Amino acid sequence: MEEKQKILIVDDEKDLCEILQFNLESEGFSIDVAHSGEEALKKTMEEFDLILLDVMMGGISGFKTANIIRKERNLQVPIIFLTAKGEENDVLTGFNVGADDYISKPFSIKEVVARIKAILKRGSKKTDENTVITYKELTVNQKQKEIFVGGQHVNLTRKEYEILLLLMKNTDQYISRDEILKRIWDDDVIVTERNVDVNIARLRKKIGKYGTNIKGKSGYGYCFKNNN
């Protein structure tokens, strides 16, 4: 069975979220919902194929949330802004922070579905596996599945590479050991959280001075800290 494409809806209007969720699930999508930018940023963003993001929310705005996703977490997941505003300046701001599309409220559900399908179809033709993620002199080449520190190739095992990639795609976000196990190891392989710790320890040594960027926190898991 083909895996459903997963969409995150971020909007502080709960009724609107319920309407969007019902209709998008009817179209065959898997839906998750957050009612604020803060709540959205706690999620593992790389799980999603697309984000519907409201601009005007209490706390972190949609623009700020998108900027964090794009600049701090280095993620290129498609973003469609939802807003009650239609002024040209807001549209330009949205595209400047990395929006793929922009829909003004009120909108028809058919329009939202059509825009989503168009972007996902376009995105299926180009994958982020060709992108390079960098932090100072630490480079992850996703196409070649290779790591470089200061221009020197670092030999990682597949698990070490996948753990580093997961952490760097979610900069400054703690990911639990259990979540790492689910995402990195096959379901039919019996492993424990200790396997994560062992791989993290080896990874830290192999990437030299950048090993200190991988932080562990009891009860929370691990994250890659952007120390600027």
C-alpha positions as a Markdown table, in Angstrom:
| # | Residue | x | y | z |
|---|---|---|---|---|
| 1 | Met | 0.0 | 0.0 | 0.0 |
| 2 | Glu | 1.3 | 3.4 | -0.9 |
| 3 | Glu | 2.2 | 5.6 | 2.0 |
| 4 | Lys | 0.0 | 8.6 | 2.5 |
| 5 | Gln | 1.5 | 12.0 | 2.1 |
| 6 | Lys | 1.6 | 13.8 | 5.4 |
| 7 | Ile | 0.5 | 17.4 | 5.8 |
| 8 | Leu | 0.8 | 19.7 | 8.9 |
| 9 | Ile | -1.9 | 22.3 | 9.5 |
| 10 | Val | -0.8 | 25.2 | 11.7 |
| 11 | Asp | -3.6 | 27.6 | 12.5 |
| 12 | Asp | -5.0 | 29.0 | 15.8 |
| 13 | Glu | -8.6 | 28.8 | 14.4 |
| 14 | Lys | -9.5 | 25.3 | 15.7 |
| 15 | Asp | -12.8 | 25.1 | 13.7 |
| 16 | Leu | -10.9 | 25.9 | 10.5 |
| 17 | Cys | -8.3 | 23.2 | 11.3 |
| 18 | Glu | -11.1 | 20.6 | 11.8 |
| 19 | Ile | -12.7 | 21.5 | 8.5 |
| 20 | Leu | -9.3 | 21.3 | 6.7 |
| 21 | Gln | -8.4 | 18.1 | 8.4 |
| 22 | Phe | -11.7 | 16.4 | 7.5 |
| 23 | Asn | -11.6 | 17.4 | 3.9 |
| 24 | Leu | -7.9 | 16.7 | 3.3 |
| 25 | Glu | -8.2 | 13.3 | 5.0 |
| 26 | Ser | -11.1 | 12.6 | 2.6 |
| 27 | Glu | -8.6 | 13.3 | -0.2 |
| 28 | Gly | -6.3 | 10.6 | 1.1 |
| 29 | Phe | -3.8 | 12.7 | 3.0 |
| 30 | Ser | -2.5 | 12.0 | 6.5 |
| 31 | Ile | -3.0 | 15.1 | 8.7 |
| 32 | Asp | -1.4 | 16.5 | 11.8 |
| 33 | Val | -2.5 | 19.7 | 13.5 |
| 34 | Ala | -0.8 | 22.4 | 15.6 |
| 35 | His | -2.6 | 25.5 | 16.9 |
| 36 | Ser | 0.5 | 27.7 | 17.2 |
| 37 | Gly | 3.9 | 28.2 | 15.7 |
| 38 | Glu | 5.5 | 27.1 | 19.0 |
| 39 | Glu | 3.5 | 23.8 | 18.9 |
| 40 | Ala | 4.4 | 23.2 | 15.3 |
| 41 | Leu | 8.2 | 23.6 | 15.9 |
| 42 | Lys | 8.1 | 20.9 | 18.6 |
| 43 | Lys | 7.2 | 18.4 | 15.9 |
| 44 | Thr | 9.7 | 16.5 | 13.8 |
| 45 | Met | 9.4 | 18.6 | 10.7 |
| 46 | Glu | 11.0 | 16.2 | 8.2 |
| 47 | Glu | 8.0 | 13.9 | 8.6 |
| 48 | Phe | 5.8 | 16.2 | 6.6 |
| 49 | Asp | 5.4 | 16.5 | 2.9 |
| 50 | Leu | 3.8 | 20.0 | 3.1 |
| 51 | Ile | 2.8 | 22.6 | 5.7 |
| 52 | Leu | -0.3 | 24.8 | 5.7 |
| 53 | Leu | 0.8 | 27.7 | 7.8 |
| 54 | Asp | -1.4 | 30.6 | 9.1 |
| 55 | Val | 0.3 | 34.0 | 9.0 |
| 56 | Met | -1.4 | 35.8 | 11.9 |
| 57 | Met | -1.2 | 33.8 | 15.1 |
| 58 | Gly | -0.6 | 34.6 | 18.7 |
| 59 | Gly | 3.0 | 34.1 | 19.8 |
| 60 | Ile | 5.3 | 33.2 | 16.9 |
| 61 | Ser | 3.9 | 34.4 | 13.6 |
| 62 | Gly | 3.6 | 32.2 | 10.5 |
| 63 | Phe | 6.4 | 34.2 | 8.9 |
| 64 | Lys | 8.8 | 33.7 | 11.9 |
| 65 | Thr | 7.8 | 30.0 | 12.0 |
| 66 | Ala | 8.7 | 29.6 | 8.3 |
| 67 | Asn | 11.9 | 31.4 | 8.8 |
| 68 | Ile | 13.0 | 29.0 | 11.6 |
| 69 | Ile | 12.1 | 26.0 | 9.4 |
| 70 | Arg | 14.0 | 27.3 | 6.4 |
| 71 | Lys | 17.0 | 29.1 | 8.0 |
| 72 | Glu | 17.7 | 27.4 | 11.3 |
| 73 | Arg | 16.6 | 23.9 | 10.5 |
| 74 | Asn | 17.6 | 23.9 | 6.9 |
| 75 | Leu | 14.4 | 22.2 | 5.7 |
| 76 | Gln | 12.9 | 22.7 | 2.3 |
| 77 | Val | 9.4 | 21.2 | 3.0 |
| 78 | Pro | 6.8 | 23.0 | 0.9 |
| 79 | Ile | 4.9 | 25.8 | 2.8 |
| 80 | Ile | 1.6 | 27.3 | 1.8 |
| 81 | Phe | 0.6 | 30.4 | 3.8 |
| 82 | Leu | -3.0 | 30.9 | 4.9 |
| 83 | Thr | -3.9 | 34.4 | 5.8 |
| 84 | Ala | -6.9 | 36.8 | 6.1 |
| 85 | Lys | -4.7 | 39.5 | 4.6 |
| 86 | Gly | -4.3 | 39.9 | 0.9 |
| 87 | Glu | -2.0 | 43.0 | 0.7 |
| 88 | Glu | 0.9 | 42.8 | -1.7 |
| 89 | Asn | 3.5 | 43.4 | 1.0 |
| 90 | Asp | 2.3 | 40.3 | 3.0 |
| 91 | Val | 2.5 | 38.2 | -0.1 |
| 92 | Leu | 6.0 | 39.4 | -0.8 |
| 93 | Thr | 7.0 | 38.8 | 2.8 |
| 94 | Gly | 5.7 | 35.3 | 2.6 |
| 95 | Phe | 7.7 | 34.5 | -0.5 |
| 96 | Asn | 10.8 | 36.1 | 0.9 |
| 97 | Val | 10.8 | 33.7 | 3.9 |
| 98 | Gly | 10.3 | 30.7 | 1.7 |
| 99 | Ala | 6.7 | 30.3 | 0.9 |
| 100 | Asp | 5.8 | 28.0 | -2.1 |
| 101 | Asp | 2.3 | 29.4 | -2.3 |
| 102 | Tyr | -0.1 | 31.8 | -0.7 |
| 103 | Ile | -3.9 | 31.5 | -0.2 |
| 104 | Ser | -6.0 | 34.3 | 1.2 |
| 105 | Lys | -9.0 | 33.6 | 3.6 |
| 106 | Pro | -11.8 | 33.0 | 3.0 |
| 107 | Phe | -11.0 | 30.3 | 0.5 |
| 108 | Ser | -12.7 | 27.3 | -0.9 |
| 109 | Ile | -11.6 | 23.8 | 0.1 |
| 110 | Lys | -11.4 | 22.8 | -3.5 |
| 111 | Glu | -8.8 | 25.6 | -4.1 |
| 112 | Val | -6.7 | 24.5 | -1.1 |
| 113 | Val | -6.8 | 20.9 | -2.3 |
| 114 | Ala | -5.8 | 21.9 | -5.9 |
| 115 | Arg | -2.9 | 24.1 | -4.7 |
| 116 | Ile | -1.6 | 21.3 | -2.4 |
| 117 | Lys | -1.8 | 18.7 | -5.2 |
| 118 | Ala | 0.0 | 21.0 | -7.6 |
| 119 | Ile | 2.9 | 21.7 | -5.2 |
| 120 | Leu | 3.3 | 18.1 | -4.2 |
| 121 | Lys | 3.3 | 17.0 | -7.8 |
| 122 | Arg | 5.9 | 19.6 | -8.6 |
| 123 | Gly | 7.9 | 18.6 | -5.5 |
| 124 | Ser | 7.9 | 14.9 | -6.4 |
| 125 | Lys | 10.1 | 15.8 | -9.4 |
| 126 | Lys | 12.8 | 17.2 | -7.3 |
| 127 | Thr | 13.9 | 15.8 | -4.0 |
| 128 | Asp | 15.9 | 17.3 | -1.3 |
| 129 | Glu | 18.2 | 14.3 | -1.4 |
| 130 | Asn | 20.4 | 16.3 | -3.8 |
| 131 | Thr | 20.9 | 19.1 | -1.2 |
| 132 | Val | 23.9 | 19.7 | 0.9 |
| 133 | Ile | 23.5 | 20.6 | 4.6 |
| 134 | Thr | 26.3 | 22.6 | 6.2 |
| 135 | Tyr | 27.2 | 23.8 | 9.6 |
| 136 | Lys | 30.4 | 25.8 | 9.5 |
| 137 | Glu | 33.0 | 23.3 | 8.2 |
| 138 | Leu | 30.7 | 20.2 | 8.7 |
| 139 | Thr | 29.1 | 19.2 | 5.5 |
| 140 | Val | 26.5 | 16.5 | 4.7 |
| 141 | Asn | 26.2 | 15.6 | 1.1 |
| 142 | Gln | 22.8 | 13.8 | 0.8 |
| 143 | Lys | 23.2 | 12.8 | -2.8 |
| 144 | Gln | 26.6 | 11.1 | -2.2 |
| 145 | Lys | 25.7 | 10.1 | 1.4 |
| 146 | Glu | 29.0 | 11.5 | 2.6 |
| 147 | Ile | 30.2 | 13.6 | 5.5 |
| 148 | Phe | 33.1 | 16.1 | 5.3 |
| 149 | Val | 34.8 | 18.0 | 8.2 |
| 150 | Gly | 37.1 | 20.8 | 7.1 |
| 151 | Gly | 37.0 | 19.4 | 3.6 |
| 152 | Gln | 38.2 | 16.0 | 4.8 |
| 153 | His | 36.0 | 12.9 | 4.2 |
| 154 | Val | 34.7 | 11.2 | 7.4 |
| 155 | Asn | 33.9 | 7.5 | 7.2 |
| 156 | Leu | 30.6 | 6.9 | 9.0 |
| 157 | Thr | 28.5 | 3.8 | 9.2 |
| 158 | Arg | 25.0 | 4.0 | 7.6 |
| 159 | Lys | 23.4 | 4.3 | 11.1 |
| 160 | Glu | 25.8 | 7.1 | 12.1 |
| 161 | Tyr | 25.2 | 9.0 | 8.9 |
| 162 | Glu | 21.4 | 8.7 | 9.2 |
| 163 | Ile | 21.5 | 9.8 | 12.9 |
| 164 | Leu | 23.6 | 12.9 | 12.0 |
| 165 | Leu | 21.4 | 13.7 | 9.1 |
| 166 | Leu | 18.2 | 13.5 | 11.2 |
| 167 | Leu | 19.7 | 15.7 | 14.0 |
| 168 | Met | 21.0 | 18.3 | 11.5 |
| 169 | Lys | 17.7 | 18.5 | 9.7 |
| 170 | Asn | 16.1 | 19.3 | 13.1 |
| 171 | Thr | 18.7 | 21.7 | 14.5 |
| 172 | Asp | 18.1 | 22.7 | 18.2 |
| 173 | Gln | 15.2 | 20.2 | 18.5 |
| 174 | Tyr | 15.6 | 17.3 | 20.9 |
| 175 | Ile | 14.6 | 14.0 | 19.4 |
| 176 | Ser | 13.9 | 11.1 | 21.8 |
| 177 | Arg | 15.9 | 7.9 | 21.7 |
| 178 | Asp | 12.7 | 6.0 | 20.9 |
| 179 | Glu | 12.0 | 8.3 | 18.0 |
| 180 | Ile | 15.5 | 7.8 | 16.7 |
| 181 | Leu | 15.1 | 4.1 | 16.9 |
| 182 | Lys | 11.8 | 4.2 | 15.0 |
| 183 | Arg | 13.2 | 6.4 | 12.2 |
| 184 | Ile | 16.6 | 4.8 | 11.8 |
| 185 | Trp | 16.3 | 1.1 | 12.6 |
| 186 | Asp | 14.0 | -1.4 | 10.7 |
| 187 | Asp | 10.9 | -2.6 | 12.5 |
| 188 | Asp | 12.1 | -6.3 | 12.4 |
| 189 | Val | 15.4 | -5.5 | 14.1 |
| 190 | Ile | 15.5 | -5.9 | 17.9 |
| 191 | Val | 17.4 | -2.9 | 19.3 |
| 192 | Thr | 17.4 | -0.9 | 22.5 |
| 193 | Glu | 17.9 | 2.7 | 23.3 |
| 194 | Arg | 21.5 | 1.8 | 24.3 |
| 195 | Asn | 22.2 | 1.3 | 20.5 |
| 196 | Val | 21.4 | 5.0 | 20.0 |
| 197 | Asp | 23.8 | 6.0 | 22.8 |
| 198 | Val | 26.6 | 3.8 | 21.3 |
| 199 | Asn | 26.2 | 5.2 | 17.8 |
| 200 | Ile | 26.0 | 8.8 | 19.1 |
| 201 | Ala | 29.3 | 8.2 | 21.1 |
| 202 | Arg | 31.0 | 6.9 | 17.9 |
| 203 | Leu | 29.6 | 9.7 | 15.8 |
| 204 | Arg | 30.8 | 12.4 | 18.2 |
| 205 | Lys | 34.3 | 11.1 | 18.0 |
| 206 | Lys | 34.3 | 10.9 | 14.2 |
| 207 | Ile | 33.2 | 14.4 | 13.5 |
| 208 | Gly | 35.8 | 15.9 | 15.8 |
| 209 | Lys | 35.2 | 19.3 | 17.3 |
| 210 | Tyr | 31.6 | 19.3 | 16.0 |
| 211 | Gly | 30.9 | 16.3 | 18.3 |
| 212 | Thr | 30.2 | 18.8 | 21.1 |
| 213 | Asn | 27.3 | 20.2 | 19.1 |
| 214 | Ile | 25.4 | 16.9 | 19.6 |
| 215 | Lys | 23.8 | 17.4 | 23.0 |
| 216 | Gly | 22.1 | 14.8 | 25.1 |
| 217 | Lys | 19.4 | 15.6 | 27.7 |
| 218 | Ser | 18.0 | 13.1 | 30.1 |
| 219 | Gly | 14.3 | 12.4 | 29.3 |
| 220 | Tyr | 14.5 | 14.3 | 26.0 |
| 221 | Gly | 17.0 | 12.6 | 23.8 |
| 222 | Tyr | 19.5 | 14.2 | 21.5 |
| 223 | Cys | 19.8 | 17.3 | 19.4 |
| 224 | Phe | 22.3 | 19.1 | 17.2 |
| 225 | Lys | 22.9 | 22.5 | 18.7 |
| 226 | Asn | 23.5 | 25.5 | 16.4 |
| 227 | Asn | 26.0 | 27.4 | 18.5 |
| 228 | Asn | 26.6 | 30.2 | 15.9 |
